[in-house]
Amino acid sequence: MPLKADLHIHTTCSDGRLLPEEAVQVAKDKNLASLAITDHDTCKGYFQAVDKANELDIELIPGVEITSVLGGKEVHILAYYFDPDTNYLEEFLKEQKKARKNRIKGIIKTVKKSGIDVEYDEVWAEANGANIGRPHLARVLTQKGYVSSPKEAFIRYLSNQKLGSIESTYPDYREVIEIIKNVGGASVVAHPGRFYSSDEMQAFVDAGIDGVECIHPSHNFKLQKKYTEFCDEHGLLMTGGSDTHEGVDAGYTNLGVVTIAYKHIEKMKKMTEQRKNITEIKS
């Protein structure tokens, strides 16, 4: 059986429902060779799961999904195979955590204009120490009866289209790509779908992006083909993953279902090893 990997999942360290150790166990149960925990703007899930991964003989790849801005638009960049132990990266992610708090406060201020009674402290409590995000607010709106489900919360109140422009202090995408290089990692455009224009995708390439997430639950075959061809054309890494947020009690999870062939992991590993050999890793 060909080896496979899931390079995009979320845990309770950000807006997912799986404990990091549970994620590794599910990966083992689904016969994955490798897993990357890519929580939003934090590596805590990796550190919490690494011992379990070693125990189960699962390759746990250092990963994180970093929030940034391109032309006023919030964009997400996945990072892999970086050195997770550097103070340089830790300090950057601390600033990201502050930026997430500021942004959710701005979102709460916006949804209040629709007559919704919700406070930051309620959302912070729902996050329970994790990196805060819109899914936590969606759960609070569900609990308070404003919507019947978090999905409805996004449709009615929390989508980018509904929210409009929310002030943020997230860094420019070019800065994020450079930071990832400085810790020896690979940078990848997350779930591009129909989200980016051809000019925006070219902007990522011009900034030195290393890859594109071609396989994702939101990508149909046509989009997979489009971005696979884009990677071939520009000599980029191709990645993929389930973007799992569900917990073990959900009854179903994409973890281990939406995967990528291990040959792409080997290519990424080789590239980042070469980068570490020629780059002075910032400590």
C-alpha positions, 0 to 999 in steps of 0.5 A, a space after each residue: 500500500 502506498 504511503 500517505 500523509 495528512 499535512 493539514 489538521 487542527 487541534 484544541 490548540 487552536 480551533 479544532 476539537 481533537 486533542 493533539 495526542 488523539 490526532 496522532 492516534 487517528 493518523 495511526 488508525 488510518 495507516 498514515 505514515 506522516 502527519 502535520 498538525 497545523 494549528 493557527 499561529 501556534 506550534 503547541 500541538 506539535 510539542 504536545 503530540 511528538 512523544 505520542 507520535 514517536 510511540 506510535 511510529 508516526 512521523 510528526 512534521 513540524 507545522 503551523 498555519 500562519 495568518 497574514 495579509 495580501 493586498 488587504 485580504 487575510 491569507 493563510 500560509 502553511 509552514 513545514 519542516 522548520 526548526 520549532 525550537 527557535 526563540 525567533 519563531 516563538 516570539 513571532 508567534 506570540 505577536 500572532 496570538 496578540 493579533 488574533 485577539 485584536 482581530 476577534 475583538 474587531 469581529 465582535 464589535 462588527 457582529 454586535 451591530 446586528 443586534 447580537 449580545 456577545 462579549 470577548 470574555 465569552 469567546 475567550 472562555 470558549 477558546 479555553 486557552 487555545 489560539 482564538 478564532 472565528 470558530 470559537 465565536 461561532 460556537 458561542 453564537 450557537 450556544 446562545 441561540 442566535 444560530 442553530 449551528 456554527 456553520 450557520 453562524 459563518 453563513 449569516 455573520 462570520 464569513 469574510 463577505 459578511 464581515 467586510 473589512 476588519 482592521 488587523 495587525 497581521 503581517 504582510 505575506 512576504 514577511 511571513 514567507 521570509 520568516 519561514 525561510 529563516 527557520 529552515 521551513 517550507 512555505 505553502 499557500 493554504 487552500 487557494 480554491 477560488 480565493 485568489 486571482 492569477 495575479 495574487 497567485 503570481 504575487 506568492 510566487 514572486 515572493 518566494 513561496 515554496 508550494 501550494 496546497 493542491 489537495 483539500 476538501 474544498 477543491 474539486 478535481 478541476 481545482 486540484 488539476 489547476 493547482 497541480 499544473 500551477 506547481 509543475 509550471 513554477 517548480 513548486 512543492 505540492 501538498 494536501 490535507 484534510 483541514 480536519 477540525 472535528 473531534 473523535 465524537 463527531 462520527 466522521 473525520 476527513 483526517 486520513 481520508 483527504 491525503 497526499 502521497 508520501 513522495 511529495 513529503 520526501 521532496 519537501 524534506 529534501 528541499 528543507 534539508 538543503 535550505 537548512 544547510 545553506 541558511 543561517 537559522 535564526 535562533 
